[in-house]
Amino acid sequence: MWHKTRLCAFDLETTGVDVEADRIVTAAVIGLGGGGKTEPYEWLADPGIEIPAEATAVHHITTEHAREHGEPAHDVVDQIAESLAIHVRMGDPIVGHNVPYDLTLLDRECRRHEVQPLLDRLGETPLRVLDTRVLDQRCLPYRKRPSETQGARQLITLAQVYALPWEESKAHGCSYDALMSARILHRIGTLAHMPRDDWPEAIRTARRPRFHHLGELDLDGLHAAQIEWAAEQAAGLQTYFRKTDPAAVVDGSWPLRPMGDS
């Protein structure tokens, strides 16, 4: 059961949302589950550029705080990549929410600071990823956004759907978000291996839920399936956006965007 194996929860907080240009501010890599103890690691970096006020409003890290207390970005990026590589070499899947954002931004930071990217560190070891955004959309594809200001696939929405407590004061901290992704992943996996009659009413009465086929897959099969599902989900979103913007493009690369894409 892939949700009961040892997991590596991962999240970044950054200077913005452009994976090609923005920088890491904080990062969390947390080993947990699988019958072992929780091993949390967190970094604060001096990103080397100003942290925009819009980003500070999300994660509450100012430029001044990062410069005074953060480690050099080169060292932080190297340590994050190596910490993830250690987990992957041990067979732990990386768990996160909207993972292509975090893995791609980390990859670009590695190249910017001339440290070895994660995939190069792995060699022949396969990278396996569990993305709560992709899995949730696969299992509950027809959920609408709860409000004008809260999206259907935001982390807070998933916490609410899977009946997990949410502490707004801790949200958008990298460790909190990483742990929440792992908890959501565990709930999705539990539902996938549970008789439908035992599902909570909110899940059972949702429009056409489809958890059980996830339970038929092993970790390698689930990783491969997410590549296909992420592409399908991006294509559907692109079709929707093109109703108002004929030039809209939604990248469906998963779990890492290739170089040259934005």
C-alpha positions in Angstrom: 0.0 0.0 0.0 1.8 3.0 -1.3 0.3 5.4 1.3 1.8 3.4 4.1 5.3 3.3 2.9 8.1 5.7 4.0 7.4 9.1 2.5 9.5 12.2 1.8 7.3 15.3 2.2 8.6 18.3 0.3 7.6 22.0 0.0 9.2 25.3 -1.0 8.3 28.9 -0.2 9.8 31.3 -2.7 10.1 34.8 -4.0 7.3 34.3 -6.6 5.6 31.9 -8.9 7.9 31.9 -12.0 9.9 28.7 -11.8 12.4 30.0 -14.3 13.3 33.2 -12.5 12.2 33.1 -8.8 14.2 31.9 -5.9 13.9 29.6 -2.8 13.3 31.4 0.5 12.4 28.4 2.8 12.3 24.6 2.2 11.2 21.6 4.1 12.2 17.9 3.5 10.5 15.6 6.0 10.9 11.8 6.2 7.9 10.2 7.8 5.7 7.2 7.9 6.5 3.6 7.2 6.8 2.8 10.8 9.9 5.1 11.3 10.3 8.3 13.2 9.7 11.6 11.7 12.8 13.3 10.4 12.2 17.0 9.6 14.7 19.3 7.9 14.0 23.0 7.2 16.1 25.7 5.6 16.0 29.5 5.4 17.9 31.0 2.5 19.1 34.4 1.6 17.8 34.3 -2.0 20.2 37.0 -3.1 17.4 39.2 -4.5 14.6 41.3 -2.9 11.6 39.3 -1.7 8.5 41.0 -3.1 5.9 42.2 -0.7 3.4 39.9 -2.4 5.5 36.9 -1.5 6.2 38.1 2.0 2.4 38.5 2.5 2.1 34.7 1.8 5.0 33.2 3.8 5.8 36.2 6.1 9.6 36.2 5.4 11.0 39.6 4.6 14.1 40.5 2.7 15.8 41.8 5.8 15.0 38.7 7.8 16.3 36.4 5.1 19.5 38.4 4.8 20.2 38.4 8.5 19.2 34.8 9.3 19.3 32.9 6.1 22.1 30.7 4.8 23.8 31.4 1.4 21.4 30.3 -1.4 24.1 28.1 -3.0 24.5 26.1 0.2 20.8 25.7 0.8 20.0 24.6 -2.7 22.8 22.0 -2.6 21.6 20.7 0.8 17.9 20.5 -0.4 18.8 18.5 -3.5 21.1 16.1 -1.6 18.5 15.6 1.1 15.9 14.7 -1.5 18.4 12.4 -3.3 19.1 10.5 -0.1 15.4 9.8 0.4 14.9 8.8 -3.2 17.9 6.4 -3.1 16.3 4.8 0.0 13.1 4.2 -2.0 11.0 7.0 -0.5 8.6 8.7 -2.9 8.5 12.5 -2.8 5.1 13.8 -1.7 3.9 17.3 -2.3 1.1 19.5 -3.6 1.5 20.7 -7.2 5.0 19.1 -7.3 6.1 20.3 -10.7 6.3 23.8 -9.3 8.7 22.8 -6.5 10.8 20.3 -8.4 11.2 22.6 -11.4 12.1 25.7 -9.3 14.7 23.6 -7.4 16.1 22.3 -10.6 16.6 25.9 -12.0 18.1 27.0 -8.7 20.6 24.1 -8.9 21.6 25.2 -12.4 21.8 28.9 -11.4 24.2 28.1 -8.5 26.1 25.5 -10.5 25.3 22.6 -8.1 24.3 19.1 -9.3 20.6 18.9 -10.0 18.5 16.3 -8.3 18.0 14.0 -11.3 21.8 14.0 -12.0 22.4 12.9 -8.4 20.0 10.0 -8.8 21.7 8.3 -11.7 19.8 5.1 -12.5 17.6 5.4 -9.4 14.1 6.2 -10.4 12.4 9.3 -9.1 8.9 8.5 -7.8 6.5 11.2 -6.9 3.0 11.4 -5.3 1.3 14.7 -6.1 -1.9 15.4 -4.0 -3.1 17.9 -6.6 -3.0 15.4 -9.4 -4.4 12.5 -7.3 -7.2 14.6 -5.9 -8.3 15.8 -9.3 -8.3 12.3 -10.6 -10.4 11.0 -7.7 -12.9 13.9 -7.4 -12.8 15.5 -10.8 -16.1 17.4 -10.6 -15.6 19.4 -7.4 -16.3 23.1 -7.8 -14.4 25.9 -6.1 -15.8 26.6 -2.6 -15.8 30.4 -3.1 -14.7 33.2 -5.4 -11.4 33.5 -3.4 -10.7 29.8 -2.8 -9.8 27.4 -5.6 -11.1 23.8 -5.9 -7.5 22.4 -5.8 -5.9 24.6 -3.2 -4.2 22.8 -0.3 -6.7 24.3 2.2 -9.6 23.0 0.1 -8.1 19.5 0.1 -7.7 19.6 3.8 -11.4 20.5 4.2 -12.5 17.8 1.7 -10.5 15.1 3.5 -11.6 16.3 7.0 -8.2 17.4 8.2 -7.8 20.3 10.6 -6.4 23.5 9.1 -4.5 26.2 11.0 -4.4 29.3 8.9 -1.7 30.8 11.1 0.7 28.0 10.1 -0.3 27.7 6.5 2.2 28.6 3.8 5.0 27.6 6.2 7.0 25.0 4.2 7.0 22.4 7.0 3.3 22.8 7.6 2.3 22.5 3.9 4.6 19.6 3.4 3.1 17.7 6.3 -0.4 18.6 5.2 0.3 17.1 1.8 1.5 13.9 3.4 -1.6 13.7 5.5 -3.9 14.3 2.5 -2.0 11.6 0.6 -2.6 9.2 3.4 -6.3 10.0 3.4 -6.5 9.5 -0.4 -4.7 6.2 -0.1 -6.9 5.0 2.8 -10.0 5.7 0.7 -8.5 3.9 -2.3 -8.2 0.7 -0.1 -11.5 1.1 1.8 -14.9 -0.4 0.8 -17.1 2.3 -0.7 -19.7 1.7 2.0 -17.2 2.7 4.6 -16.3 6.1 3.0 -17.4 9.2 4.8 -20.7 10.6 3.6 -19.1 13.6 2.0 -16.9 11.4 -0.2 -19.6 8.8 -0.9 -22.1 11.4 -2.1 -19.6 13.4 -4.2 -20.2 13.3 -7.9 -18.7 10.2 -9.4 -15.8 9.6 -7.0 -13.1 7.2 -8.3 -10.6 6.2 -5.7 -10.5 2.5 -6.0 -8.5 2.2 -9.2 -5.6 3.9 -7.3 -5.6 1.0 -4.9 -4.9 -1.4 -7.7 -1.6 0.3 -8.5 1.8 -0.1 -6.9 4.1 2.9 -6.5 5.8 2.6 -9.9 2.4 2.2 -11.6 1.0 5.2 -9.7 3.9 7.4 -10.7 3.5 6.5 -14.3 -0.3 7.0 -14.2 0.2 10.5 -12.8 2.3 11.5 -15.8 -0.7 10.7 -18.0 -3.3 12.2 -15.7 -1.4 15.5 -15.2 -1.2 15.9 -19.0 -4.9 15.2 -19.4 -5.8 17.7 -16.6 -3.6 20.4 -18.1 -5.2 19.9 -21.5 -8.6 20.2 -20.0 -7.7 23.4 -18.3 -6.1 24.8 -21.4 -9.3 24.1 -23.4 -11.2 26.0 -20.7 -8.9 29.0 -20.7 -9.0 29.2 -24.5 -12.6 30.1 -24.4 -11.5 33.6 -23.4 -7.9 33.5 -24.4 -7.2 31.6 -27.7 -3.4 31.7 -27.0 -3.6 30.2 -23.5 -1.1 27.4 -22.8 -1.1 25.1 -19.7 2.0 23.0 -19.3 1.2 19.4 -18.6 4.8 18.3 -17.9 5.0 16.2 -14.7 6.7 15.9 -12.3 9.4 18.3 -13.7 9.2 20.8 -16.5 12.0 20.3 -19.1 14.5 23.1 -19.6 13.2 25.8 -22.0 9.6 25.7 -20.9 8.1 28.4 -18.8 
